[in-house]
Amino acid sequence: MLYDEFGVIHEHEIKEAIKGGEIIMKCAICGGELKDKIVTEEIAEGNDRVVTKVRANVCEDCHERYYQEGVVDNLIRLKEAIT
C-alpha cells in the first residue's frame, strides 16, 4: 500500500505502466511517473523540531509523495515522542 503525506491510502489509484519491460508507477493526481527517493521530513510540535530522512515514491511532475506502509506510522510516533 502507498500513502500520501496525509496518510491517505492510494493503492487503488496508483496506475502502473510498462516501459521498456519495467513497471512504472504513475501518480494518482497528475499521472506523472513516480521515482523511489529518499526525502527529508520535518516534524514540528511547538518549538521542537525533528528532521528525518525516509523513503518515498515521488511524482516527477507534481512532487506528490507516496509512502510505503509503516512510514506514516513511524512519523506519527516521532511526533508523539516530542510532545
N, C-alpha and C positions, 0 to 999 in steps of 0.2 A: 504494500500500500504506500501511497505517496501523500504527503500532507503539505499544504501551503503554509505560509508564515503565521496564519491564524489557527492552525491545527485542523483545517477543513480537509477531509479526505477527498482526493481527486482520482482515485484509482479507476473509477468507471469512466472518467472523462479524458484520461490520458490516451492519446492516439499513438499508434505505432506505425511506422512505415519502414519499408525495406529499401535500403540504399546501398548498392554495391555489396549485397549479401549480408549487410549489417542491419540489425533492427535499430531504428532511430525513434526515440520517444518525442512526441510533439506536445507543445504547450496547450492546455485546455482553454486558455484565454485567447491567444492570438494565432496558434498553430505553428509557432516557431520551433526550431529544434532545441531539445534540452541537452545540456552538456553536464557531465559529472564534474563538480568543482568542490574545492574547499573554500568555505565562505566564513567571514567574521560576523559574529552575532554579539551585540551589546545588550546586556540585561541590566536594567536600571530599576532601583527601588529607592525613592527619596534621593539622598545624596550618594548612595552606594552604587557602584558600577562593577560589573564583571564582564570581561571581554573574553570570548572563547571562539575557537575555530571548529566548525562542523562540516560534514559532507552534505551536499545538496545537489539536486539536479536544477540547473538554472537555465531559463529560456534565453537564448542568444538575442532575441528581438526585444521583448518587453521586460526581461530580467526577473520575471516571477520565479520564486524559489519553491521547490518541492522537496520535502524532507522524507527520508526513509522512516519507517515505523520505529518508534522509540526515541528519535531525536527530539521531537517536540516535548515528550515527557521529560527527558533529561534537562531541557531548557527550563521547563516549569519547576523542576526540583532545584535547579540552581537559583532561580528567582526566590523560591520559598526559603532557601538557605540563607539568603542575605536579608530577609525581612526580620 
